[in-house]
Amino acid sequence: MRYLLLAALGLLIGAAAACAAIYYNPFTMTKSAQLDVADRALHYALPSEVIGFALGDEVVPPGTPKRDDSLWEETIDRTAMLSLVLDDAHDNPTAIASRLLAVSPRTDFVLSGVRVNDYWLLTFPGEGTLFLRAETNVWPFLKETLPVWYLGRPWKGPSEYSPTAGPGEQGAAVVIGATGRFVGLEGTAIEKYRLTDLDPNARSAAATGEIDLRLGAPQVAKSE
């Protein structure tokens, strides 16, 4: 019995040490990407500007009841889908974003944090569409919010996050022009957001966000 207790104690100490190592591991905190100059800054507010939201069965947070409209198909049951209105610098609606998020296979609690593949289709009425591909590190966000949501810890917000971590150069997202006047354009983008409210008792949260775009000149094919 004495050896069993010692073994159990050793396991608990080891698990606690591992959790502490993951929690405080500096390698999981990526450096925020930066753009020298943004051609266009788009703003949004959650939940007020959300058009639609759906969550896969396999990524529903513990303690959250599954909804009838959840994503149950095997190919998308580990994803989240979000559509929202984006405003310009004068708070006028200027675009609609359709967004698909999925946990990245590059997630590594020791070396890179919790990575999410983030795909945007940005539709600008009368202008065209842009496709945006990003990889984000959501571990800084989870690290601060999960203890509040599930363990009753006091929230120290509002809190700001810059999760964009690639796949472009210097950790920026990749932007490709798809239709309209954006055809042939390529560029980069970064997202940043501010969590303004987190209330576990009311099961509610609110945030504001910004996506900054920088587009290059159209790619022209060279004639031989």
N, C-alpha and C positions, 0 to 999 in steps of 0.2 A: 504493500500500500504506500509506503514511504516513497519508493521509487516511482510509482505511478503519479503521486502528487508532484514530485520533482519534475517528471517529464511534462506533466500538464502545465506546470508553472513555466518551464522552459519554453513550451510552445506559445504560451500567452505573451511572454516577454519578447520572443522572436517576432510574433505577429505585430505587437505594438511597435517594435523597432522598425519593422518593414513599413508599417503605415506611416510612421513619423518620417522615414526616409523619403517616401513618395510625397508626403504632404509638403515637406520643406525642400525637396530636391530642386536646385536651381536650374537644372537642365530642362525641366518641363515648363519653364517660363521663357517663352520666346521673345526676342526683341521686336518691338513694334515696327512695322513697315512705315515708310514715310514717302510722300510725294513732294517734289520740289514745288511744283505749281499744279493745281487742279484746274482742268478746263471746265468742269462742271461739278458742283456739289449738290447732291440730292439728299433730302431729309425725310424722315418718317417718325411716326409715333405709334407705340404699341400700348394698348390694343386698339386705340381709336381709329387707326387707318388700316386695320386688317380687313381684307375682303373675304378671305377664306383660310382655313387652317385644318390640316389633317395629320394624324400621327399614326405611325405603324404600330401594330400590336406588340412587336418585340422591343420597342423602345418606350413604351408607356411607363412613366415613373412609378416606383412603388407607392402604393396607397392611393393611386389615381384610378377611378373606375373607367373601364373601357367603354368607348362610345360605339353606337351602332354604325357610325360612318367612319370608323377607324380603317386604316389600310391593312387588310388581312392577307392579301395575296403574297405568296412567298417571295416574289421578286422585289416587292416594295415594303414588306412588313418591318424593315429596319430603317425606314426613312421617315422624314417629315416633309410636308409640303405646305408652302405659305404663299399667299398672294396679298399684296399690299399696295397702297397708293404712295407715290413719292412726290415730294414737294420741291420747288425751286427755292432760291435764296430769299424770295419774297413770300414764302409760304403758300404759293399757288400750286395746285396739283399739276404736275407736268409729265408724269410717267406712271406706268403700272409695272410692278415687278412680280414675276412668277418664279418661285424659289424652291429648289429641291435640296434637302440636306440629308447626308448619310454618313455614318461613322466610317472613318477611313481605316484601311488595314495598316496604315502607318502609325496608328495609336500605340504608344509605348509609355507606360507610366514611369519608367525609369529614365528614358532618354529624350522623349519628345512631347510628352503630355497627351491629352485627349484630342485627337485630330478629327476634324469633320470636313468632308468634301461638300462644297457649297456651290451650287450651280444656279445662276440667275439668267432669266430672259427679261430684258428691260425693253418695254414698248413705249415709244414716244409718239403719241398721236400726231400725224402730219409730218413726222420726221423719219421714222424707221425704227429698227430694233438692234439691240446689242446683246451679245452673248458674253456672260462673265463666268469665269471658272476660278474658284478660290479654294484654298485650304486654310482652315482656321484652327487655332488652338484654343479650345474652350475650357481648359483646365483652370486658368486663373478665375474664370467666372464660377465654375463649379466649386472650386476650393472655398470661395467666400460665401456662396449661397446655400449649398447643401447643408452645412451645420445649422443655418438659420431655419431652413425649411423643415428638416427632419429631427433636429436635436434641440430645438427651442433656444438656440443661441441668439443673443441680441444682434440686430442688423446694424452695421456701421456705415450704411450708405447715406446719400447717393454714392455710387461707384461708377468709374469710367473704365472702359475696356477697349483695347485695340487688338482684336484677335487674328487679323489677317497674317498668314505665315507662308504664303506662296500661292501657286507654284512658280511665279515669275521671279525675275531678278530682285534681289534685296527684299525678298519676302512679300512682294506685292501680288495681287491677283492678276489674271490675264483677261484682257477684253478683246473681243473680235467683233467687227461690224458685220451684221447679218443682212439687213435690208435697208432700203431707202437711201438717205444721204450718208449713212454710215458704212455702206458697202466698201470694202477695201481698207477700212481703217483698222488699226491695231493699237492697243494701248495697255495701260495698267490701272489698277484700282485698289483702294484700301477701304475697309469699313471700320467704323468706330461707333460705340454706343454707350449710353449712360443709363444705368438702372436707377430709376427715380423712386420706385416704391416696391416693397416686398413684404407681403402680409400673409404668413402661413395660416393664420386663423381664418382669414377670409378667403384663402386659396386664391390670392390675386397678386399680380405683379404689373409694373408699368415701366416703360423705357422709351427713350428717344434715341434715334440713330442717324448716322450720316454715311453715305457712300460717295467717295471722291473719285472722279474719273479723270484720267489723262490720256488723250487720244493723239496718236501720231498722224503723219501725212498718209494719204492713200498709197497703197502699194501698186505701182504701175509696172506692168510686164515689159521687159526690154525686148525690142525687136532686133533680130539678127541682121 
